[in-house]
Amino acid sequence: MTPARCATRLLGFALLAPAIGFAQADYAREKRWADEITPAILVGDPVYLELRSGRKFLSIYTPGPKAAAGVIVVHGLGVHPDWGLINSLRSQLPEQGYATLSVQMPVLEAEARADRYPPLFPEAAERLAVAVAFLRGKGLSRVAVVSHSMGARMTNYFLNHPGDARVDAWVAIGLSGEFTAPATFTAPVLDLYGEKDLPAVLNDAAKRAAAIKGTRGSGQMQVAGADHFFGGVENELIRRVWQFLAARLK
């Protein structure tokens, strides 16, 4: 299925009133990110994927040697697809036999609070659907998503309304609050967070564990000593993600 067709059928958009469009993301900020980071990319190649509207968004594709599965990497609040732990994930997972596609999510202005982001979730979900189609177009029959923080909330929304863009596994890193509509999950989920994570992540950890208990192959892991951004323990983060994916993308 082509990216355009996949995105068109995503999320049951017919359920949304035609007059309701996407909230306006800060596309100028996205362009500034792209102009800043693309000249410095050392691992992988920038690619621009296209939405139904014709708007294009930056992604970074890194093929893995003999990769049989692909991983979509999704950043958190107001950053970009080569930021911090996202760079570690997208550049190191190919060494473990996966092709990665790190995707620019829609962002708001730098000062915007997290509670202003939900109106952007439909566009974020379309971007993820296009990303799934891109990887499947590369001959990768199995596709997982690894997402951090706000990116995990966007992925949660996407998985609640997958359309044709179903995935085979999801690693949610530092997801704040609870899962939304976990009964809709069809793929195994790893809820991964740090021992020193944000209160919004820690406080609902037990509820998230209970929510995915019935989803086969799912589980929860806490990484000792890690904060929300896994600073200084990136290798342990990669190891935990790899172990989960290796067991579920066979």
C-alpha positions in Angstrom: 0.0 0.0 0.0 1.3 3.4 -0.9 2.0 6.0 1.8 -0.7 8.3 0.4 -3.4 5.5 0.4 -2.4 4.3 3.9 -2.6 7.9 5.2 -6.0 8.4 3.5 -7.5 5.4 5.2 -6.0 6.1 8.6 -8.0 6.7 11.7 -11.4 6.6 10.2 -11.2 10.2 9.3 -14.7 10.0 8.0 -15.8 10.1 11.6 -14.4 13.6 11.9 -16.4 16.5 10.6 -14.9 17.8 7.4 -14.8 21.3 8.8 -12.5 20.1 11.6 -8.9 20.4 10.4 -5.6 19.8 12.1 -4.6 22.3 14.8 -2.0 24.5 13.3 1.5 23.2 14.1 4.5 25.5 14.0 5.8 24.5 10.6 8.3 27.3 10.5 9.9 25.9 13.6 10.0 22.5 12.0 11.8 24.0 9.0 14.3 25.7 11.3 15.0 22.3 13.0 15.5 20.7 9.6 17.8 23.4 8.3 19.9 23.0 11.5 20.2 19.3 11.8 20.3 17.9 8.3 23.8 19.2 7.5 25.1 17.5 10.6 23.6 14.0 10.1 26.4 11.5 10.2 24.4 8.3 10.4 21.4 7.8 8.1 19.9 10.0 5.4 17.3 12.7 5.6 14.1 11.9 3.7 11.0 14.0 3.3 7.7 12.2 3.6 4.4 13.6 2.4 1.0 14.0 4.0 -2.3 14.0 2.2 -2.3 17.8 2.3 0.9 17.8 0.3 2.9 19.1 3.3 6.3 17.3 3.7 8.0 16.5 6.9 11.6 15.5 7.8 12.5 11.9 8.7 15.9 10.3 9.0 16.2 6.8 7.5 19.0 4.5 8.6 19.0 1.0 7.0 20.4 -1.9 9.0 22.6 -4.6 7.6 20.3 -7.4 6.5 17.4 -5.8 8.4 14.2 -7.8 8.5 12.3 -5.3 10.6 11.9 -1.6 10.8 11.6 0.7 13.8 9.9 4.1 13.8 11.5 6.4 16.4 9.4 9.2 17.8 10.7 12.2 19.7 9.1 14.0 22.6 7.8 17.5 23.3 9.0 20.3 21.0 12.2 18.7 19.7 13.4 17.0 16.5 14.2 13.5 15.1 18.0 13.7 15.9 17.7 15.0 19.5 19.3 13.4 22.6 18.2 9.8 23.3 16.4 9.7 19.9 19.7 10.0 18.2 21.0 7.1 20.3 18.0 4.9 19.4 17.9 5.7 15.7 21.6 5.3 15.2 22.3 2.3 17.4 19.3 0.0 16.7 20.6 -0.5 13.1 23.7 -2.1 14.6 21.3 -4.6 16.1 19.7 -5.5 12.8 16.9 -3.0 12.4 16.3 -0.2 9.9 15.2 2.9 11.7 13.1 5.9 10.6 13.1 8.8 13.0 10.2 11.1 12.3 9.6 14.8 12.9 6.4 15.1 14.9 4.3 18.3 14.7 5.4 20.9 17.2 4.1 24.1 18.7 6.1 27.2 19.7 8.9 26.6 22.2 6.8 28.0 25.2 3.8 25.7 24.6 2.8 23.5 27.4 2.1 19.8 27.0 -1.6 20.2 27.5 -1.8 22.2 24.3 -0.6 19.3 22.1 -3.6 16.9 21.9 -5.1 18.9 18.9 -2.0 17.9 17.0 -2.4 14.2 17.6 -4.4 13.5 14.4 -1.6 15.0 12.2 0.9 13.1 14.3 -1.0 9.9 13.6 -1.1 10.5 9.9 2.7 11.1 9.9 3.1 7.7 11.7 0.9 6.0 9.2 3.0 7.4 6.3 6.1 6.3 8.2 4.8 2.7 8.5 4.0 2.7 4.8 7.5 4.0 4.0 9.2 1.1 5.9 6.9 -1.5 4.4 7.7 -0.1 1.0 11.3 -0.9 1.8 10.4 -4.6 2.0 10.3 -4.7 5.8 7.4 -6.9 6.8 7.5 -6.1 10.5 7.5 -2.6 11.9 7.7 -1.4 15.5 7.4 2.0 17.1 9.7 3.3 19.8 8.5 6.6 21.2 9.5 8.9 24.0 7.4 11.2 26.3 4.9 13.3 24.2 5.8 11.1 21.2 4.5 8.1 23.2 1.2 9.9 23.8 1.0 10.6 20.1 1.7 7.0 19.3 -0.9 5.9 21.8 -3.5 8.0 19.9 -2.3 6.5 16.6 -2.6 2.9 17.9 -6.1 3.6 19.1 -7.0 4.3 15.5 -4.6 2.3 13.3 -6.6 1.8 10.2 -4.4 -0.1 7.8 -1.2 1.1 9.4 -0.9 -1.6 12.1 2.4 -2.2 13.8 4.0 -5.3 15.4 5.3 -3.9 18.7 5.4 -0.6 20.6 8.0 0.6 23.2 6.6 3.6 25.2 9.4 5.4 27.0 8.5 7.8 29.8 4.7 8.0 29.0 3.0 10.4 31.4 -0.3 9.4 32.9 -2.3 6.4 31.8 -2.7 4.6 28.4 -5.7 5.7 26.5 -8.0 2.9 25.2 -5.6 0.1 25.8 -8.2 -2.4 24.7 -7.5 -1.3 21.2 -3.9 -2.4 21.3 -3.3 -5.4 19.0 0.5 -5.4 19.3 2.7 -6.1 22.4 3.6 -3.0 24.4 6.6 -2.3 26.6 6.1 0.4 29.2 9.6 1.6 29.9 10.5 4.4 32.3 13.2 5.6 34.6 13.6 5.1 38.4 13.9 8.9 38.6 11.4 9.7 36.0 8.9 12.6 36.1 6.1 12.4 38.8 3.5 12.2 36.0 5.2 9.1 34.7 5.9 7.4 38.1 2.5 8.1 39.7 0.5 6.1 37.1 3.0 3.3 36.5 0.9 0.7 38.3 -2.2 1.7 36.2 -0.2 1.4 33.0 1.0 -2.1 34.0 -2.5 -3.2 34.7 -3.8 -1.7 31.5 -1.5 -3.8 29.3 -1.6 -7.0 31.3 -4.1 -8.5 28.9 -2.2 -7.6 25.8 -0.1 -10.7 24.9 3.7 -10.2 25.1 3.4 -6.9 26.9 5.2 -5.8 30.1 6.7 -3.0 32.1 10.3 -2.2 33.0 11.9 0.4 35.2 15.5 1.3 34.5 17.5 1.9 37.7 19.1 5.4 38.1 17.5 6.7 34.9 15.7 10.1 34.7 13.1 11.1 32.1 15.8 11.6 29.4 17.9 8.5 30.3 21.0 10.7 30.5 24.1 8.6 31.1 22.3 5.3 30.8 21.6 5.4 27.0 23.3 2.1 26.5 21.0 0.4 29.1 18.0 2.0 27.3 19.2 0.6 24.0 19.7 -2.8 25.6 16.2 -3.0 27.1 14.6 -1.8 23.8 16.6 -4.3 21.8 15.7 -7.2 24.1 12.0 -6.5 23.8 12.0 -6.0 20.0 14.2 -9.1 19.4 11.7 -11.3 21.2 8.7 -9.9 19.4 9.9 -9.2 15.9 11.2 -12.7 15.2 
